[in-house]
């Protein structure tokens, strides 16, 4: 039966193969038939973390837009609209004294429409535009919102079906103003002149000066500036339509000095003000006008978003997202919501990480809090890396560039940290030349300060970081990036890690001290509130030394490097013994563990000993006993966890080719940790699981870490019919495939940079491989069912499958 279907489909797919378009066929909307509530923060709830006020409406119901520099949460209200603005560099002291993201501004549009009919608010993921529409007193009203990246402005347009009908009051507020006597001191003022509201002030902690401007452009009617109220405001009366242009900035400058300077107030130049830059963006955008701002936004956004299409569900139900989620949570686990979550994740990464902006933080680029949970920073024992896992296999590698720029800025400080760390822990290994110690980065880092490894997370945090550089190269095959960025970064990380090792009996080398992130020992009451467990040679650290060293050797090979340090690396790799199977058949987390779970919480959210399975590659199909050991750990750790813990498990299940459990974990993430606006929570809201599930879905559909492309390696029965276009395999192949009843019916690929292509096709034969000029391409097939053929740069190939 399966064979018949497959054969029947082949003739239909061939003609289209060469005009392959990757843009999604479906319209993806996160939408609702009612506005978000706006009940204000709840000071009695501690869900926001550590006793800080929690704003459920902001977190659960409002919809996010962003351009990497700024994020806005849009409530879609018709009485008084609330637009909450974040700018990624605005930071105060925060509890960790590392600086943390804080709310930039609240913007209100008072319209007094109290009985809307036919209401809809929809965040359209295909073009990155949010639309609110409704009817009030027989008149149709509509508002469009988008965050334009090229011009760095947020744009809102209000229109209606009748002329002269737009009347509203626009006001804005600087939240959390604090006097010089308080922590998180913040001063500021709101002024209005003509058509412009300006919010400006300072946060003393980092000598930070900030400014936001909101320009109100009316078509028809009149506008009045009023400075008489506590909040300055602009009144619009009887306009045909109104456009608001919003821009914000600070005197933040990403530079090595920022991280090298230890005195907080000297990190930035307090005499620099963002006024001119913000004014220039506003006037430039005003000059461009609404239509071209919208067009430039769509073009910019779509050229990334539309590279990939994934369909996992036979149909797309037309239901408000909130209800779809409720249905899913009560047991009707429709795969369309899984598909939508995938696209939403890609949307969120594009909206929070673009060249020239800071990397996507723990909450992306969205915070309405004075003190953002965990400071909203860059947490390097898994969270920030998880943000970028999906960048590579879902064809948006450029969203990783902000991390590269961040790395370049913190690198001189990271070198100092490496020297400090080696001197403290392995002084006998200290290099004479400071450069010889490489660089290091620890868990808690922000846009202002980077942390050192140690304490609850071993130096493997750095290996988890340099892995992203290798993956960027491996997926893009950008030779200049390898030479100029990835190789030096991986080299420096290998240098550092090589010095964290200490020989023990039998010639082994163990990372010492070593910790598997955040595992604590048991306390007196039998809980896991004891001190963090610090030991020698955890699988996390040993495994990441192995990964980094191997990535270095691969890179050195490609670049033709000849360097004595590479011999040190080869020697060390042979002495790491990174993966050990324990008495329960598990991959051990600690060398001294016998049965699974002897040390630490059995169900801990971190599952760091499987980092060599994902994002690492040491554990793979060539060692079936390790794959089985990983399965034992996954089963025992369990499919329930916090948000990002689930996202990691999903990628791990995909890597052991366990599609049913990968999907089960995704279902749990959606059931237990997803909010009506589709944000995921740890809790509280963190963006990492939203982004981590993107690579999770892709890993279920295509893998390429074992030296060949594998299609549908972890396909669950719930996705038995589907298709994808444009997912990326290592070697920079954009791959497209379709399947029916779990049987592949078409495979097409674009080879962006040329070179040999290997695909494993276990059950299918290949009739022919045809390129876009209609040529029959020669291929070979080995005993492992690996089809191999040569590709030319930009060549397109269609693989005719035969069952
Ligand atoms: C890691 C996690 C925490 C939290 C924090 C931001 O340290 O272990 O649970 O997600 O990052």
Boltz pocket constraint, residues with backbone or C-beta under 6 A from the ligand:
constraints:
  - pocket:
      binder: B
      contacts: [[A, 362], [A, 374], [A, 379], [A, 381], [A, 383], [A, 443], [A, 518], [A, 606], [A, 682]]
      max_distance: 6.0
